[in-house]
Amino acid sequence: MMHYQWIRFPVAVSALIVMTASGCASVPRPDAALAKSDAAVKQAIEVGARTHAPLLLREAEKKLNQARVETENKDYKKASLLTEQVQLDAELAQVTTLATKAQMSVDELNQSIKILRKEMGLSP
Amino acid sequence: MKTKFNFFIIITITVAALALASCASAPVENKSLEEARAAYQAAARNPQVTKYAPVALKEAEENLRAVEAQWQSGAKDIDHRAYLAKQKIAIAEQRAKLNAAEDQVNMARAERNKTILEARISDAEKARRIAEIRAQEAEKARAEALSARAEAESLAMELSELKARGTERGLVLTLGDVLFGFNRAELAEGGQSVVSKLSDFLKRYPKRNIMVEGFTDSVGSEDYNIGLSERRASAVRIALIDRGIDPGRIQIRGYGESFPVATNATDAGRQMNRRVEIIISDDQGQISTRTK
């Protein structure tokens, strides 16, 4: 059992070395994250964020463009951080849009009920 | 054995974390983190969020705690991580709004269906009320018809009370002398009431016509008596026309002192002779002329 333990030790040490190295190492080109961010922004636009959450959407688009610029400039670290923000910004724009639209449906329905009651001569 | 092995893992991770921290600058400010913390506290106090997005809120909280721990251990990019935490909280809030609104949509739909149902019930209620009113109207009409028939019957009774006699010429009413002013052709009050009943009768039985015949006693000249008897008959006719009876249905005759019904030798007999007789026709409206 003891010898098994000592086989594991060098593995842990090498892991430590790898982690230490990656800590200061350069970040790879964030192509996947950029694609994911782009998709998130497109989805927000699709549900109507341009109309219902324009400022949030603009923020996401601005950061996505910036992330692309940073990628071009080979600042992958900065680009990567930006894509993380874009994804949450876009998600917020999307959810805000959906919430606004749902609230509009509620208002419309309540209005139609009010009209219906009035037409039928029922108490409001 | 197992504890020892875990001990090595912990050592490894700690060393690695220290190594990572070594190449990052120490955090100098946590303004973004404080903002995120404030945003979380606001969201956690919002009952809508705790009710409609508890999982998203929990995840946002865990994320915030992680960022705080990272800041404590001097991790870099704290502004960035705090921003992400803040966005996650905002997303939780919007998700709560969305879920609440969807809940309300469902409730509103149910409410609308209920309202439509109520409206239908109200329509049915209206229809029921209309049917009730119609039934009441029908009942009223039936009652009116009944009372009209009763009235007609009573009218016939009154006519018989007015001593309408069945003769070979038809039903004959006699308006006595007292129903006219003395020596005058104008109908007295009693005469008016008889004429009123007669006009009701004629309206009820439009196929029946009448012949009004005037008579006097033998006192006075024959010309005067014929004139008076004609004027009395005419007064009855005019009174009936005034009450809406077609003039074509009413014929008059003035017989003067002819056809006495009693002796002219006594006051009582003379009074009986001063009269107007009204002959009511059969259903064909025919009345034969007096012969005796």
Contacts between the chains, C-beta under 8 A, distances in Angstrom:
chain1	res1	chain2	res2	distance
A	1	B	1	5.9
A	5	B	1	7.1
A	5	B	4	6.7
A	5	B	5	6.3
A	8	B	5	6.7
A	8	B	8	7.1
A	9	B	8	6.3
A	12	B	8	5.5
A	12	B	9	6.6
A	12	B	12	4.5
A	13	B	12	7.4
A	15	B	12	6.3
A	15	B	16	7.8
A	16	B	12	5.0
A	16	B	15	5.7
A	16	B	16	5.4
A	16	B	19	7.8
A	19	B	16	4.1
A	19	B	19	7.1
A	19	B	20	7.4
A	20	B	15	7.9
A	20	B	16	6.1
A	20	B	19	4.1
A	20	B	20	7.5
A	23	B	16	7.7
A	23	B	19	5.8
A	23	B	20	4.1
A	23	B	22	7.9
A	23	B	23	5.7
A	24	B	23	4.4
A	81	B	77	6.4
A	81	B	80	5.0
A	84	B	80	7.3
A	84	B	84	6.1
A	85	B	80	7.1
A	85	B	83	6.2
A	85	B	84	6.7
A	85	B	87	7.4
A	88	B	84	5.7
A	88	B	87	3.9
A	88	B	88	6.5
A	88	B	91	6.9
A	89	B	87	6.4
A	91	B	87	7.8
A	91	B	91	5.7
A	92	B	87	5.6
A	92	B	90	5.3
A	92	B	91	5.0
A	92	B	94	6.5
A	95	B	91	5.5
A	95	B	94	4.1
A	95	B	95	5.5
A	95	B	98	6.1
A	96	B	94	4.7
A	98	B	94	7.8
A	98	B	98	5.1
A	99	B	94	4.9
A	99	B	95	7.6
A	99	B	97	3.9
A	99	B	98	3.9
A	99	B	101	6.1
A	102	B	97	7.7
A	102	B	98	5.5
A	102	B	101	3.4
A	102	B	102	5.5
A	102	B	105	6.4
A	103	B	97	7.1
A	103	B	101	4.7
A	105	B	101	7.2
A	105	B	105	5.2
A	106	B	101	5.3
A	106	B	104	4.4
A	106	B	105	5.5
A	106	B	108	5.9
A	109	B	105	6.4
A	109	B	108	3.8
A	109	B	109	6.7
A	109	B	111	7.9
A	109	B	112	6.3
A	110	B	108	5.7
A	112	B	112	6.6
A	113	B	108	6.6
A	113	B	111	5.7
A	113	B	112	5.1
A	113	B	115	5.4
A	116	B	112	6.9
A	116	B	115	5.2
A	116	B	116	7.0
A	116	B	119	6.7
A	117	B	115	5.8
A	119	B	119	7.9
A	120	B	115	7.5
A	120	B	118	7.2
A	120	B	119	3.9
A	120	B	122	5.7
A	120	B	123	7.9
A	121	B	122	7.1
A	122	B	115	7.1
A	122	B	118	6.0
A	122	B	119	6.8
A	122	B	122	6.4
